[in-house]
Amino acid sequence: MRILLIAGAFNSLTQRVYAELGERGHHLSVELVTRETPLPEVVRRHAPDLIVAPMLKTAVPREVWSACTCLIVHPGPVGDRGPSSVDWAVHLGAERWGVTVLQANDEMDAGDVWAAADCPVPEVGKSDLYRNEIADAAVEAVLSAVARVASGTHCPQPQTALPDAAKSGRPRPPFRQDLRRIDWRSDPTDTVVRKLRAADSQPGVRDELLGGIWHLHGGHPEDTLTGRPGELLATRCGAICRATADGAVWIPELRPPRAPGEPGTLKLPATLALGDRLPPLPEVPAPLGPGDGPRTWSDIRYREDGAAGFLEFSFPGGAMSTGHCRRLLAAYRHACARPTSVLVLGGRRDFFSNGIHLHVIEAAADPAEESWANINAMDDLVHAVLTTTDRLVVAALGGNAAAGGAMLALAADEVWCRSAVVLNPHYRLMGLYGSEYWTYTLPGRTGPEVAGQLTARALPMTAAAGARLGLVDRIIDCPAQDFAAQTGRLAARLASAPATQARIATKKAARERDEAERPLAAHREHELDRMHRIFFDPDAPYHALRRAFVRKEPAAATPSHLNSPPVGT
């Protein structure tokens, strides 16, 4: 079918729906819409058979939905209404939630039901839940609804006609800041963590701290450190630890409020955001070993299972600052000093990596210099992976990867992806040439022609598409919560396989041959020469594109690349 996707932004769910529908042979077009978008005119121009709205904050006008079936993806169970469904799921501590695909009509979230799917709600932040369990349920429901529309025989069910047992949700008000407010004097740790996680990505929890107003982003429990409720106790790797009524929480990021009429503000590591306001506090080292003791937060951990090592990392939004890269490189070198034959690199779930940290770069006194430091730190990390010849390295992608993060994965010997992963192996949309040795790894896996198409077209792809093109070696079809366990079993099996030592020897010889043909240093020099020119040219598009991205400036129009065919079609 000819399907038009309409969305407020080409966010993770919209990308996932786009990639999954494209996998099934549908002809897709995309329009990013705001309240000012002349949607009837847009729809007439595309003349679709069906409209799907994976993420839309504006109402679809009657002129559109009365002329063409329009499916609205609502991230709540049947009967749920309102703009804050996922916030409520986390805040309420729901054990299960759902996604409903509705037909647009005059009333928001009240249309006839084409399909629905439910999902578990693990103890994670709202954005993690949205990108994983909610997205999995959304894709299941969208694919079912699209197939029903295509059949021409299915009649959607009015919500009023459904039995109460089928309607597990109910109308809910917007989740405003007065509902999120933390009472540091009386709220226990679990309550504080739940409030923080229900707002982790957006909008954050508005709070007063050190004489200023901040939005707090992300929350992790701490069982050992304690103090007077509300006071700051320690720092760790850019995060701050704040006492609750019965313990403490780690808060990784802060953002100042946005002033009316001003650009969006930057979400930054908490200590960087506070700057000179931060009083002297102890820097409590992060435990590198497995978290089998009291609850505490660490964004990098290492563990072993026999001859398999697992270096797990999880950075907010998948962004890796200069500091993140250097700490991960130190942990990687520690892992490589251990007597293992397989090293698995990646988080337990959610983002693998999205490359350099654009927010930290934007906040820097000299963004060009910080960009340069950040890309060199990324390159140092990728170089360490590429030159590891005494063991097999596996990149385990439990979540999405983009730009330099995708290239970090390609530096490994094998790339394992959860089936739901979306890959964006390109840099063009940020006005960058790219580094991380992509001119070596990407053509090496796909061939030069396909590598050129991927970087030029700049479109998201499923893990299955990545496997067909040579970017992915193993697809693990499992829920997000099971990915770490599945990866662990596969890695232990690989470490004990008789052929593994022979593969390591072959790998070392192949690296030596490639180095003789064209050294890695030559690839790095070529890439960084292009990147240096971009970073230090104040008129380069990168600077305006970066600013628009981090400050969430709405797109003036739908980017043309979204309506070009995916690679391989």
Secondary structure, 3 states (H helix, E strand, C coil): CEEEEEECCCCHHHHHHHHHHHHCCCEEEEEECCCCCCHHHHHHHHCCCEEEEEECCCCCCHHHHCCCCEEEEECCCCCCECCCHHHHHHHCCCCEEEEEEEECCCCCCCCCEEEEEEEECCCCCHHHHHHHHHHHHHHHHHHHHHHHHHHCCCCCECHHHCCHHHCCCCECCCCCHHHHCCCCCCCCHHHHHHHHHCCCCCCCEEEEECCEEEEEECCEEECCCCCCCCCEEEEECCEEEEECCCCEEEECEEECCCCCCCCCCCCEEHHHHHHHHCCCCCECCCCCCCCCCCCCCCCEEEEEECCEEEEEECCHHHEECHHHHHHHHHHHHHHHCCCCCEEEECCCCCCCECEECHHHHHHCCCHHHHHHHHHHHHHHHHHHHHCCCCCEEEEEECCCEEHHHHHHHHCCCEEEEECCCEEECCCHHHCCCCCCCHHHHHHHHHCHHHHHHHHHHCCCEEHHHHHHHCCCCEEECCCHHHHHHHHHHHHHHHHHCCCHHHHHHHHHHHHHHHHHHCCHHHHHHHHHHHHHHHHCCCCCHHHHHHHHHHCCCCCCCCCHHHHCCCCCC
